[in-house]
Amino acid sequence: MDNNIRVERAIKRISQAELAAAIGVSRQTIFAIENNKFVPSTELALKLSAYFGKTVNELFWL
Amino acid sequence: MEQKSLLLPHTCQKAGWWMLAAFATLLGLSFVIKQNIINATNSITTILAFVVICLPTVGLIFVCLSKEKNEDEFINYLRMRTLKWIVVYAFISCAIKATVTYAAPYLFSLQTAGTIAQTCSFFVTNPMVLGLVYIIIFKASVLYYNLKSKSDGQ
């Protein structure tokens, strides 16, 4: 499952560590999601979409 | 949405590592006593033997079954993936043990076959080996992602 979290993070100019702290996960989790190594749960996907002010479909796609 | 976790708190992991460190120290001490470098009474030797058996067992259980410092769903995913590899390891080692145990008497002398079967039994039936393999795989994958995310962080 692809995503554009890296792009959204670049637009907001925040690091992986800052995003991880804001969402309440570890830095490794953000790295793994960005590099398509890990598919987040629905809860985490919703948290990420709420943080970036986008819908889940805009952040993640098949 | 908080999910209930059956894992022990992270403090137990620290305690587990201390137990494993103490085990390594005592193992060295018991080796020195066995070589008669230090004169020890039988009771001390018995206590040492008991501690050397108990410490790694409890230590490994604590390290394997406790939470990481930053426990989240990705760490849980790594834990599940490690458990999958442990099942594969256990299955393969069982298969090798069965094959070697039955084939060894035909291929080697009885004494050599017995030694091979004993060595295989140690790697298959000893839960400490499984615990060690689990810790090595799990910690290595956590460390790998930690280092990769550090270099890719900005």
Backbone of each chain as ProteinMPNN parsed JSONL, in Angstrom:
{"seq_chain_A": "MDNNIRVERAIKRISQAELAAAIGVSRQTIFAIENNKFVPSTELALKLSAYFGKTVNELFWL", "coords_chain_A": {"N_chain_A": [[0.843, -1.194, 0.0], [0.749, 2.076, -1.041], [1.828, 5.388, -0.015], [1.712, 8.942, 0.764], [3.056, 10.11, 2.892], [5.618, 10.981, 3.407], [5.834, 13.113, 1.65], [3.823, 14.838, 2.59], [4.861, 15.323, 5.065], [7.147, 16.68, 4.42], [6.007, 18.979, 3.348], [4.882, 20.082, 5.627], [7.192, 20.488, 6.959], [8.397, 18.896, 9.019], [10.208, 16.575, 11.092], [10.718, 12.963, 11.092], [10.813, 12.121, 13.717], [9.476, 14.178, 15.065], [6.906, 13.972, 13.966], [6.305, 11.397, 14.809], [6.252, 11.762, 17.592], [4.076, 13.492, 17.79], [1.984, 11.89, 16.938], [2.144, 9.772, 18.618], [3.667, 7.451, 18.4], [6.564, 5.322, 17.688], [9.711, 6.469, 16.206], [10.676, 4.632, 14.411], [8.364, 3.445, 13.464], [7.148, 5.389, 11.833], [9.152, 5.614, 9.906], [9.046, 3.001, 8.827], [6.441, 2.952, 7.77], [6.554, 4.991, 5.844], [8.385, 3.895, 4.072], [7.036, 1.77, 3.023], [7.213, -0.622, 4.454], [5.596, -1.457, 6.386], [2.18, -1.794, 7.088], [-0.03, 0.456, 8.392], [-2.353, 0.312, 11.211], [-5.965, 0.78, 11.164], [-6.633, 2.677, 13.048], [-4.222, 4.103, 13.431], [-3.834, 5.069, 10.85], [-6.024, 6.778, 10.661], [-5.333, 8.627, 12.637], [-3.05, 9.741, 11.488], [-4.129, 10.875, 9.162], [-5.839, 12.759, 10.297], [-3.981, 14.389, 11.519], [-2.575, 15.507, 9.349], [-4.643, 16.758, 8.111], [-6.017, 15.593, 6.019], [-7.913, 13.208, 4.009], [-8.111, 9.654, 4.637], [-7.938, 8.278, 2.247], [-6.573, 10.072, 0.669], [-4.069, 10.028, 1.738], [-3.261, 7.339, 1.774], [-3.119, 4.724, -0.647], [-4.006, 1.999, -2.901]], "CA_chain_A": [[0.0, 0.0, 0.0], [1.571, 3.288, -1.143], [1.35, 6.556, 0.747], [2.531, 10.145, 0.546], [3.34, 10.71, 4.202], [6.897, 11.688, 3.312], [5.56, 14.386, 0.964], [3.055, 15.679, 3.526], [5.787, 15.699, 6.149], [8.035, 17.696, 3.843], [5.217, 20.213, 3.226], [4.772, 20.635, 6.99], [8.573, 20.675, 7.435], [8.634, 18.246, 10.315], [11.012, 15.357, 10.985], [10.021, 11.723, 11.463], [10.728, 12.076, 15.189], [8.421, 15.117, 15.488], [5.622, 13.378, 13.589], [6.092, 10.244, 15.701], [5.87, 12.276, 18.914], [2.735, 14.072, 17.692], [0.998, 10.816, 16.741], [2.245, 8.859, 19.769], [4.31, 6.179, 18.027], [8.022, 5.459, 17.644], [10.272, 6.974, 14.94], [10.795, 3.472, 13.522], [7.058, 3.188, 12.855], [6.975, 6.351, 10.733], [10.096, 5.205, 8.862], [8.557, 1.775, 8.191], [5.249, 3.274, 6.968], [6.992, 5.783, 4.675], [9.112, 3.037, 3.128], [6.15, 0.644, 2.685], [7.61, -1.862, 5.135], [4.586, -1.752, 7.395], [0.871, -1.2, 6.826], [-0.555, 0.846, 9.709], [-3.729, -0.067, 11.547], [-6.963, 1.799, 10.823], [-6.538, 3.735, 14.055], [-3.046, 4.93, 13.145], [-4.098, 5.758, 9.578], [-6.947, 7.88, 10.966], [-4.572, 9.636, 13.383], [-2.171, 10.426, 10.527], [-4.947, 11.716, 8.274], [-6.318, 13.893, 11.098], [-2.835, 15.28, 11.763], [-2.25, 16.242, 8.13], [-5.853, 17.395, 7.6], [-6.388, 14.952, 4.744], [-8.671, 11.975, 4.223], [-7.252, 8.458, 4.586], [-7.74, 7.963, 0.817], [-5.568, 10.987, 0.095], [-2.755, 9.651, 2.288], [-2.932, 5.941, 1.423], [-3.842, 4.134, -1.777], [-3.536, 0.651, -3.277]], "C_chain_A": [[0.88, 1.247, 0.0], [0.99, 4.414, -0.284], [2.222, 7.766, 0.414], [2.808, 10.879, 1.859], [4.645, 11.509, 4.149], [6.697, 13.083, 2.679], [4.852, 15.351, 1.916], [3.946, 16.18, 4.664], [6.729, 16.802, 5.672], [7.298, 19.036, 3.717], [5.11, 20.9, 4.592], [6.13, 20.934, 7.622], [8.776, 20.14, 8.845], [9.431, 16.961, 10.084], [10.16, 14.139, 11.358], [9.802, 11.665, 12.976], [9.608, 12.984, 15.692], [7.035, 14.566, 15.163], [5.285, 12.215, 14.529], [5.621, 10.704, 17.075], [4.438, 12.823, 18.888], [1.653, 12.999, 17.608], [0.999, 9.838, 17.929], [2.756, 7.481, 19.402], [5.823, 6.394, 18.006], [8.468, 5.966, 16.257], [10.372, 5.841, 13.906], [9.484, 3.207, 12.771], [6.833, 4.104, 11.655], [7.896, 5.978, 9.569], [9.549, 4.002, 8.082], [7.333, 2.052, 7.321], [5.672, 4.007, 5.686], [7.661, 4.914, 3.608], [8.334, 1.77, 2.752], [6.592, -0.691, 3.29], [6.522, -2.325, 6.092], [3.285, -1.038, 7.033], [0.248, -0.829, 8.174], [-1.982, 0.356, 9.937], [-4.677, 1.072, 11.145], [-6.846, 2.993, 11.767], [-5.374, 4.684, 13.752], [-3.218, 5.707, 11.846], [-5.019, 6.954, 9.808], [-6.239, 8.999, 11.719], [-3.702, 10.45, 12.427], [-2.978, 11.36, 9.628], [-5.485, 12.938, 9.026], [-5.192, 14.895, 11.316], [-2.531, 16.137, 10.539], [-3.467, 16.97, 7.531], [-6.265, 16.867, 6.245], [-7.28, 13.751, 5.058], [-7.691, 10.795, 4.14], [-6.934, 8.096, 3.141], [-6.699, 8.866, 0.157], [-4.158, 10.621, 0.57], [-2.305, 8.264, 1.836], [-3.738, 5.497, 0.216], [-3.22, 2.789, -2.159], [-2.703, 0.69, -4.55]], "O_chain_A": [[1.665, 1.457, 0.925], [-0.175, 4.386, 0.11], [3.315, 7.634, -0.138], [2.793, 12.108, 1.916], [4.763, 12.57, 4.762], [7.292, 14.074, 3.103], [5.226, 16.518, 2.034], [3.8, 17.302, 5.15], [7.062, 17.726, 6.415], [7.881, 20.095, 3.949], [5.23, 22.12, 4.704], [6.21, 21.554, 8.682], [9.26, 20.839, 9.736], [9.341, 16.341, 9.024], [9.045, 14.266, 11.865], [8.757, 11.224, 13.452], [8.878, 12.629, 16.617], [6.108, 14.674, 15.966], [4.149, 12.065, 14.98], [4.709, 10.116, 17.657], [3.68, 12.643, 19.842], [0.552, 13.168, 18.132], [0.002, 9.172, 18.206], [2.357, 6.475, 19.988], [6.308, 7.494, 18.268], [7.718, 5.902, 15.282], [10.183, 6.051, 12.708], [9.489, 2.802, 11.608], [6.386, 3.661, 10.597], [7.493, 6.016, 8.407], [9.58, 3.977, 6.851], [7.191, 1.46, 6.251], [5.209, 3.686, 4.592], [7.524, 5.159, 2.41], [8.907, 0.816, 2.227], [6.37, -1.752, 2.706], [6.538, -3.468, 6.55], [3.278, 0.152, 6.715], [0.021, -1.704, 9.009], [-2.712, 0.032, 8.999], [-4.24, 2.179, 10.83], [-6.945, 4.149, 11.356], [-5.522, 5.905, 13.808], [-2.801, 6.861, 11.746], [-4.819, 8.018, 9.221], [-6.502, 10.178, 11.48], [-3.62, 11.674, 12.529], [-2.567, 12.49, 9.363], [-5.576, 14.026, 8.458], [-5.419, 16.105, 11.299], [-2.262, 17.332, 10.658], [-3.331, 17.71, 6.557], [-6.799, 17.604, 5.417], [-7.393, 13.329, 6.209], [-6.579, 10.936, 3.631], [-5.824, 7.664, 2.828], [-6.03, 8.465, -0.795], [-3.176, 10.879, -0.126], [-1.128, 8.041, 1.553], [-4.907, 5.856, 0.076], [-2.083, 2.482, -1.801], [-2.229, -0.35, -5.009]]}, "seq_chain_B": "MEQKSLLLPHTCQKAGWWMLAAFATLLGLSFVIKQNIINATNSITTILAFVVICLPTVGLIFVCLSKEKNEDEFINYLRMRTLKWIVVYAFISCAIKATVTYAAPYLFSLQTAGTIAQTCSFFVTNPMVLGLVYIIIFKASVLYYNLKSKSDGQ", "coords_chain_B": {"N_chain_B": [[-8.14, 4.042, 21.429], [-7.406, 1.664, 23.422], [-5.533, -1.294, 23.6], [-5.51, -4.306, 25.46], [-2.538, -5.475, 26.89], [-0.599, -8.379, 27.383], [1.977, -8.394, 28.065], [4.919, -8.004, 30.141], [5.915, -5.136, 32.188], [8.327, -2.618, 31.006], [10.399, -2.369, 32.83], [10.853, -4.901, 33.794], [12.265, -6.009, 31.732], [14.724, -4.736, 31.932], [15.506, -5.764, 34.402], [15.711, -8.418, 33.648], [17.891, -8.331, 31.855], [19.907, -7.647, 33.661], [19.907, -9.962, 35.204], [20.804, -11.818, 33.321], [23.351, -10.827, 32.911], [24.431, -11.205, 35.452], [24.311, -13.954, 35.485], [26.21, -14.621, 33.527], [28.517, -13.739, 34.819], [28.517, -15.372, 37.122], [28.698, -17.832, 35.91], [31.263, -17.798, 34.919], [32.582, -17.687, 37.376], [31.823, -20.138, 38.512], [33.113, -21.806, 36.779], [35.758, -21.265, 37.41], [35.796, -22.229, 40.02], [35.281, -24.898, 39.522], [37.612, -25.607, 38.288], [39.178, -25.736, 40.451], [40.543, -23.467, 41.221], [39.699, -21.667, 43.064], [39.013, -22.477, 46.418], [36.044, -23.916, 47.326], [33.202, -24.548, 49.407], [30.946, -27.382, 49.498], [28.312, -26.52, 49.757], [28.331, -23.904, 48.788], [28.967, -24.4, 46.137], [26.673, -25.818, 45.404], [24.667, -23.868, 45.729], [25.567, -22.031, 43.835], [25.305, -23.574, 41.501], [22.533, -23.866, 41.43], [21.711, -21.2, 41.187], [22.91, -20.55, 38.769], [21.391, -22.048, 37.054], [18.794, -21.062, 37.465], [18.897, -18.209, 37.08], [19.446, -17.577, 34.221], [17.132, -18.669, 33.077], [14.902, -17.322, 34.261], [15.73, -14.736, 33.635], [15.765, -14.77, 30.796], [13.045, -15.222, 30.293], [11.961, -12.868, 31.334], [13.178, -10.94, 29.64], [12.251, -11.728, 27.125], [9.45, -11.598, 27.381], [8.696, -8.994, 27.979], [7.719, -5.508, 27.654], [8.904, -3.193, 25.112], [10.828, -0.095, 25.298], [9.633, 2.009, 23.792], [6.819, 1.05, 23.096], [4.784, 0.09, 20.471], [2.447, -0.368, 17.694], [4.05, -1.145, 15.544], [6.32, -2.27, 16.712], [5.05, -4.4, 17.89], [4.323, -5.741, 15.578], [6.872, -6.442, 14.642], [7.54, -8.18, 16.679], [5.671, -10.253, 16.334], [6.466, -11.109, 13.822], [9.004, -12.069, 14.41], [8.299, -14.191, 16.084], [7.119, -15.83, 14.213], [9.371, -16.597, 12.739], [10.662, -18.022, 14.708], [9.007, -20.218, 14.998], [9.418, -21.379, 12.511], [12.155, -21.936, 12.737], [12.079, -23.775, 14.891], [10.61, -25.843, 13.72], [12.245, -26.604, 11.546], [14.594, -27.363, 12.915], [13.581, -29.482, 14.405], [12.929, -31.255, 12.362], [15.476, -31.716, 11.277], [16.669, -32.865, 13.5], [15.169, -35.239, 13.833], [15.774, -36.534, 11.418], [18.599, -36.767, 11.561], [18.908, -38.223, 13.953], [17.77, -40.72, 13.325], [19.227, -41.448, 11.095], [21.913, -41.274, 11.763], [22.98, -43.6, 13.262], [23.401, -45.405, 11.188], [25.268, -44.207, 9.642], [27.448, -43.345, 11.185], [29.693, -44.322, 13.953], [28.263, -45.887, 16.911], [28.754, -44.377, 19.208], [29.453, -41.82, 18.212], [27.082, -41.256, 16.871], [25.341, -41.09, 19.039], [26.351, -38.802, 20.314], [25.822, -36.875, 18.367], [23.022, -36.988, 18.294], [22.469, -36.101, 20.893], [23.453, -33.472, 20.811], [21.738, -32.39, 18.898], [19.316, -32.649, 20.284], [19.733, -30.779, 22.3], [19.605, -28.339, 20.908], [17.016, -28.388, 20.013], [15.122, -29.088, 22.019], [15.738, -27.457, 24.154], [14.455, -24.775, 25.831], [15.776, -22.436, 26.353], [17.497, -21.972, 24.268], [15.698, -21.406, 22.225], [14.636, -19.065, 23.293], [16.911, -17.438, 23.274], [17.443, -17.291, 20.512], [15.127, -15.985, 19.725], [15.446, -13.498, 21.074], [17.764, -12.545, 19.812], [16.962, -12.306, 17.068], [14.74, -10.551, 17.288], [15.744, -8.251, 18.655], [17.736, -7.531, 16.875], [16.22, -6.809, 14.612], [14.766, -4.645, 15.64], [16.866, -2.899, 16.221], [17.906, -2.557, 13.649], [15.827, -1.142, 12.305], [15.808, 1.077, 13.915], [18.338, 2.253, 13.463], [18.157, 2.691, 10.696], [16.005, 4.49, 10.563], [17.102, 6.606, 11.915], [19.095, 7.484, 10.173], [17.516, 8.24, 8.098], [15.947, 10.202, 8.958], [15.243, 13.044, 8.537]], "CA_chain_B": [[-8.611, 2.649, 21.576], [-6.287, 0.978, 24.08], [-5.665, -2.75, 23.624], [-4.881, -4.876, 26.649], [-1.331, -6.231, 26.571], [-0.23, -9.341, 28.421], [3.428, -8.314, 28.276], [5.366, -7.412, 31.406], [6.424, -3.776, 31.966], [9.698, -2.501, 30.491], [11.33, -2.53, 33.955], [11.179, -6.334, 33.889], [13.292, -6.299, 30.729], [15.99, -4.305, 32.524], [15.826, -6.769, 35.428], [16.118, -9.612, 32.911], [19.259, -8.135, 31.349], [20.801, -7.731, 34.823], [19.993, -11.385, 35.578], [21.661, -12.487, 32.335], [24.728, -10.377, 33.185], [24.851, -11.909, 36.675], [24.5, -15.351, 35.078], [27.501, -14.724, 32.831], [29.561, -13.595, 35.845], [28.527, -16.582, 37.963], [29.152, -18.954, 35.086], [32.727, -17.689, 34.954], [33.01, -18.03, 38.742], [31.656, -21.586, 38.707], [34.17, -22.436, 35.985], [36.979, -21.107, 38.202], [35.67, -23.161, 41.156], [35.378, -26.254, 38.972], [39.035, -25.834, 38.004], [39.82, -25.71, 41.774], [41.385, -22.28, 41.409], [39.239, -21.175, 44.368], [38.435, -23.557, 47.224], [34.678, -23.606, 47.756], [32.518, -25.66, 50.075], [29.916, -28.006, 48.668], [27.07, -25.734, 49.789], [28.498, -22.769, 47.864], [28.873, -24.949, 44.776], [25.267, -26.163, 45.153], [23.931, -22.609, 45.537], [25.993, -21.487, 42.538], [24.695, -24.377, 40.436], [21.102, -23.536, 41.42], [21.569, -19.834, 40.666], [23.307, -20.55, 37.361], [20.275, -22.601, 36.278], [17.601, -20.205, 37.605], [19.07, -16.843, 36.547], [19.198, -17.399, 32.782], [15.749, -19.026, 32.743], [14.033, -16.192, 34.629], [16.194, -13.576, 32.863], [15.284, -14.887, 29.408], [11.583, -15.035, 30.298], [11.726, -11.431, 31.542], [13.568, -10.167, 28.45], [11.382, -12.101, 25.99], [8.026, -11.306, 27.565], [8.414, -7.647, 28.487], [7.531, -4.47, 26.621], [10.027, -2.328, 24.758], [10.692, 1.252, 25.868], [8.584, 2.674, 23.006], [6.003, -0.045, 22.574], [3.653, 0.485, 19.624], [1.981, -1.463, 16.84], [5.129, -1.637, 14.683], [7.125, -3.164, 17.553], [4.234, -5.622, 17.988], [4.439, -6.414, 14.282], [8.199, -7.079, 14.618], [7.497, -9.299, 17.631], [4.926, -11.342, 15.682], [7.298, -11.617, 12.718], [10.054, -12.872, 15.042], [7.684, -15.452, 16.533], [6.937, -16.654, 13.003], [10.679, -17.178, 12.431], [10.969, -19.001, 15.756], [8.25, -21.436, 14.648], [10.135, -21.969, 11.362], [13.403, -22.49, 13.293], [11.757, -24.963, 15.678], [10.18, -26.9, 12.805], [13.406, -27.086, 10.786], [15.507, -28.081, 13.822], [12.935, -30.77, 14.734], [13.07, -32.115, 11.185], [16.889, -32.119, 11.192], [16.941, -33.781, 14.616], [14.572, -36.538, 13.524], [16.541, -37.151, 10.33], [19.943, -37.11, 12.033], [18.814, -39.267, 14.979], [17.513, -42.024, 12.714], [20.218, -41.774, 10.059], [23.277, -41.3, 12.313], [23.518, -44.941, 13.577], [23.799, -46.111, 9.964], [26.348, -43.473, 8.993], [28.609, -43.201, 12.072], [29.728, -45.296, 15.04], [27.163, -45.645, 17.858], [29.133, -43.287, 20.124], [29.327, -40.554, 17.467], [25.649, -41.048, 16.621], [24.769, -40.636, 20.319], [26.771, -37.401, 20.527], [25.076, -36.038, 17.407], [21.625, -36.94, 18.745], [22.427, -35.258, 22.104], [23.637, -32.077, 20.379], [20.489, -31.98, 18.247], [18.302, -32.505, 21.333], [19.976, -29.523, 23.008], [19.148, -27.205, 20.105], [15.59, -28.477, 19.72], [14.231, -29.141, 23.185], [16.105, -26.491, 25.179], [13.72, -23.529, 25.605], [16.68, -21.288, 26.451], [18.014, -21.728, 22.913], [14.619, -20.716, 21.504], [14.595, -17.709, 23.852], [18.074, -16.691, 22.773], [17.228, -17.028, 19.077], [14.067, -14.966, 19.682], [16.017, -12.201, 21.468], [18.714, -12.1, 18.779], [16.231, -11.854, 15.87], [13.88, -9.403, 17.605], [16.561, -7.068, 18.96], [18.433, -7.138, 15.646], [15.295, -6.1, 13.723], [14.47, -3.337, 16.255], [18.077, -2.085, 16.036], [17.999, -2.251, 12.22], [14.887, -0.06, 11.983], [16.233, 2.254, 14.686], [19.459, 2.87, 12.752], [17.691, 3.157, 9.39], [15.166, 5.678, 10.727], [17.982, 7.697, 12.335], [19.778, 8.017, 8.991], [16.513, 8.712, 7.126], [15.016, 10.959, 9.806], [14.772, 14.409, 8.204]], "C_chain_B": [[-7.459, 1.803, 22.134], [-6.517, -0.529, 24.103], [-4.91, -3.313, 24.816], [-3.673, -5.724, 26.233], [-0.986, -7.16, 27.723], [1.262, -9.28, 28.741], [3.745, -7.636, 29.604], [5.862, -5.983, 31.145], [7.895, -3.752, 31.569], [10.745, -2.704, 31.602], [11.775, -3.99, 34.083], [12.274, -6.701, 32.876], [14.673, -5.906, 31.257], [16.455, -5.323, 33.568], [16.343, -8.044, 34.764], [17.54, -9.515, 32.402], [20.266, -8.215, 32.484], [21.001, -9.184, 35.249], [20.919, -12.133, 34.622], [23.126, -12.1, 32.531], [25.282, -11.093, 34.42], [25.134, -13.378, 36.373], [25.865, -15.548, 34.426], [28.645, -14.648, 33.834], [29.673, -14.867, 36.678], [28.999, -17.808, 37.197], [30.676, -18.986, 35.06], [33.27, -18.12, 36.302], [32.917, -19.544, 38.97], [32.706, -22.372, 37.918], [35.487, -22.411, 36.757], [36.962, -22.092, 39.375], [35.853, -24.604, 40.687], [36.835, -26.618, 38.685], [39.869, -25.85, 39.291], [40.803, -24.545, 41.942], [40.998, -21.631, 42.748], [38.659, -22.364, 45.122], [37.05, -23.15, 47.691], [34.055, -24.814, 48.419], [31.443, -26.201, 49.138], [28.66, -27.16, 48.597], [27.165, -24.544, 48.824], [28.348, -23.246, 46.421], [27.422, -25.262, 44.416], [24.453, -24.896, 44.885], [24.265, -22.02, 44.172], [25.321, -22.225, 41.391], [23.214, -24.037, 40.293], [20.871, -22.17, 40.758], [21.88, -19.8, 39.169], [22.206, -21.144, 36.483], [19.083, -21.635, 36.285], [17.737, -18.848, 36.902], [18.819, -16.714, 35.048], [17.758, -17.692, 32.395], [14.823, -17.843, 33.018], [14.407, -14.954, 33.804], [15.672, -13.603, 31.435], [13.776, -14.67, 29.322], [11.258, -13.549, 30.425], [12.04, -10.63, 30.279], [12.604, -10.446, 27.291], [9.957, -11.576, 26.153], [7.739, -9.917, 28.112], [8.359, -6.642, 27.348], [8.836, -3.761, 26.315], [9.785, -0.943, 25.348], [9.585, 2.033, 25.142], [7.735, 1.587, 22.35], [4.871, 0.521, 21.716], [3.341, -0.648, 18.651], [3.071, -1.997, 15.905], [6.043, -2.601, 15.458], [6.384, -4.493, 17.736], [4.32, -6.445, 16.713], [5.779, -7.13, 14.185], [8.235, -8.298, 15.533], [6.797, -10.505, 17.002], [5.749, -11.977, 14.559], [8.42, -12.494, 13.267], [9.498, -14.219, 15.495], [7.467, -16.403, 15.36], [8.264, -17.345, 12.65], [11.084, -18.227, 13.454], [10.254, -20.325, 15.461], [8.953, -22.156, 13.495], [11.416, -22.648, 11.86], [13.122, -23.797, 14.038], [11.377, -26.131, 14.774], [11.385, -27.495, 12.064], [14.345, -27.878, 11.693], [14.92, -29.429, 14.245], [13.115, -31.761, 13.576], [14.502, -32.625, 11.068], [17.202, -33.135, 12.286], [16.408, -35.19, 14.313], [15.381, -37.264, 12.463], [17.893, -37.651, 10.84], [19.888, -38.271, 13.03], [18.625, -40.647, 14.351], [18.578, -42.434, 11.699], [21.611, -41.979, 10.641], [23.803, -42.709, 12.636], [23.983, -45.724, 12.343], [25.043, -45.487, 9.328], [27.622, -43.418, 9.838], [28.633, -44.343, 13.09], [28.631, -44.936, 16.048], [27.456, -44.475, 18.788], [28.962, -41.918, 19.447], [27.859, -40.23, 17.219], [24.953, -40.527, 17.869], [25.095, -39.18, 20.579], [25.988, -36.468, 19.612], [23.628, -35.876, 17.859], [21.479, -36.039, 19.974], [22.533, -33.784, 21.728], [22.355, -31.553, 19.745], [19.393, -31.742, 19.287], [18.446, -31.178, 22.05], [19.398, -28.348, 22.23], [17.639, -27.231, 19.848], [14.752, -28.325, 20.983], [14.562, -28.112, 24.251], [15.387, -25.158, 24.936], [14.612, -22.296, 25.674], [17.258, -20.939, 25.082], [16.966, -20.962, 22.096], [14.516, -19.267, 21.967], [15.722, -16.849, 23.325], [17.908, -16.324, 21.302], [16.188, -15.918, 18.913], [14.656, -13.58, 19.984], [16.929, -11.667, 20.371], [17.963, -11.545, 17.557], [15.45, -10.568, 16.157], [14.702, -8.13, 17.828], [17.301, -6.578, 17.706], [17.49, -6.368, 14.728], [14.922, -4.731, 14.299], [15.65, -2.385, 16.032], [18.211, -1.642, 14.58], [17.094, -1.06, 11.871], [15.235, 1.223, 12.731], [17.332, 3.006, 13.929], [19.009, 3.451, 11.41], [16.86, 4.433, 9.534], [15.995, 6.869, 11.191], [18.639, 8.339, 11.115], [18.805, 8.655, 8.008], [15.578, 9.757, 7.752], [14.458, 12.266, 9.281], [13.849, 14.44, 6.994]], "O_chain_B": [[-6.636, 1.292, 21.374], [-7.559, -0.996, 24.564], [-3.813, -2.86, 25.144], [-3.769, -6.572, 25.347], [-1.07, -6.779, 28.891], [1.751, -10.026, 29.589], [2.975, -6.825, 30.119], [6.195, -5.648, 30.009], [8.62, -4.728, 31.765], [11.855, -3.161, 31.329], [12.92, -4.275, 34.433], [13.097, -7.581, 33.126], [15.656, -6.622, 31.066], [17.627, -5.695, 33.617], [17.287, -8.67, 35.246], [18.311, -10.471, 32.493], [21.35, -8.773, 32.317], [22.106, -9.592, 35.607], [21.715, -12.972, 35.043], [24.027, -12.919, 32.347], [26.434, -11.526, 34.441], [26.063, -13.972, 36.92], [26.582, -16.504, 34.723], [29.623, -15.389, 33.728], [30.769, -15.377, 36.913], [29.62, -18.707, 37.763], [31.295, -20.044, 35.163], [34.277, -18.822, 36.384], [33.82, -20.15, 39.547], [33.132, -23.452, 38.327], [36.236, -23.388, 36.766], [37.978, -22.713, 39.687], [36.489, -25.418, 41.357], [37.241, -27.773, 38.819], [41.094, -25.96, 39.247], [41.764, -24.631, 42.706], [41.852, -21.116, 43.469], [37.911, -23.163, 44.558], [36.9, -22.142, 48.381], [34.333, -25.956, 48.052], [31.082, -25.578, 48.14], [28.013, -27.071, 47.554], [26.2, -24.219, 48.132], [27.7, -22.6, 45.597], [26.981, -25.016, 43.293], [23.656, -24.844, 43.949], [23.382, -21.568, 43.443], [24.832, -21.615, 40.439], [22.698, -23.932, 39.18], [19.991, -21.998, 39.914], [21.207, -19.114, 38.4], [22.091, -20.794, 35.308], [18.445, -21.414, 35.256], [16.817, -18.396, 36.219], [18.061, -15.839, 34.63], [17.212, -17.053, 31.496], [14.064, -17.413, 32.149], [13.537, -14.219, 33.336], [15.195, -12.592, 30.92], [13.286, -14.018, 28.4], [10.393, -13.031, 29.719], [11.272, -9.751, 29.888], [12.194, -9.533, 26.573], [9.33, -11.157, 25.179], [6.659, -9.678, 28.653], [8.865, -6.874, 26.25], [9.752, -3.726, 27.137], [8.694, -0.643, 25.834], [8.718, 2.636, 25.774], [7.928, 1.257, 21.179], [4.086, 1.342, 22.189], [3.892, -1.743, 18.759], [3.031, -3.163, 15.512], [6.481, -3.618, 14.921], [6.991, -5.564, 17.739], [4.381, -7.674, 16.751], [5.851, -8.266, 13.717], [8.865, -9.309, 15.222], [7.268, -11.637, 17.12], [5.74, -13.193, 14.365], [8.755, -13.525, 12.684], [10.136, -15.256, 15.316], [7.612, -17.618, 15.492], [8.281, -18.526, 12.305], [11.761, -19.2, 13.123], [10.816, -21.405, 15.647], [9.071, -23.382, 13.497], [11.728, -23.773, 11.471], [13.82, -24.793, 13.852], [11.769, -27.271, 15.024], [11.531, -28.713, 11.964], [14.839, -28.936, 11.304], [15.654, -30.401, 14.424], [13.412, -32.937, 13.784], [14.73, -33.804, 10.796], [17.895, -34.125, 12.054], [17.1, -36.189, 14.509], [15.646, -38.461, 12.583], [18.285, -38.791, 10.591], [20.707, -39.188, 12.971], [19.237, -41.624, 14.784], [18.804, -43.623, 11.472], [22.406, -42.75, 10.103], [24.956, -43.004, 12.323], [24.848, -46.595, 12.44], [25.771, -46.139, 8.58], [28.731, -43.44, 9.304], [27.753, -45.203, 13.11], [28.128, -43.813, 16.043], [26.571, -43.688, 19.123], [28.404, -40.988, 20.028], [27.439, -39.079, 17.34], [24.095, -39.648, 17.794], [24.238, -38.409, 21.009], [25.544, -35.4, 20.034], [23.072, -34.778, 17.816], [20.5, -35.303, 20.096], [21.8, -32.947, 22.255], [21.933, -30.427, 20.01], [18.639, -30.773, 19.199], [17.457, -30.521, 22.375], [18.774, -27.461, 22.814], [17.052, -26.205, 19.503], [13.801, -27.545, 21.022], [13.766, -27.9, 25.166], [15.67, -24.478, 23.949], [14.272, -21.243, 25.135], [17.482, -19.77, 24.77], [17.285, -20.013, 21.38], [14.336, -18.356, 21.159], [15.524, -15.686, 22.973], [18.192, -15.198, 20.895], [16.341, -15.027, 18.076], [14.408, -12.618, 19.258], [16.88, -10.483, 20.037], [18.279, -10.461, 17.068], [15.492, -9.618, 15.375], [14.401, -7.075, 17.269], [17.469, -5.376, 17.501], [17.898, -5.377, 14.123], [14.777, -3.763, 13.552], [15.46, -1.215, 15.698], [18.581, -0.501, 14.303], [17.527, -0.102, 11.232], [14.988, 2.323, 12.238], [17.273, 4.225, 13.773], [19.415, 4.549, 11.028], [16.989, 5.352, 8.726], [15.647, 8.015, 10.905], [18.735, 9.562, 11.019], [19.189, 9.493, 7.192], [14.567, 10.142, 7.165], [13.298, 12.58, 9.55], [13.381, 15.509, 6.603]]}, "name": "protein", "num_of_chains": 2, "seq": "MDNNIRVERAIKRISQAELAAAIGVSRQTIFAIENNKFVPSTELALKLSAYFGKTVNELFWLMEQKSLLLPHTCQKAGWWMLAAFATLLGLSFVIKQNIINATNSITTILAFVVICLPTVGLIFVCLSKEKNEDEFINYLRMRTLKWIVVYAFISCAIKATVTYAAPYLFSLQTAGTIAQTCSFFVTNPMVLGLVYIIIFKASVLYYNLKSKSDGQ"}
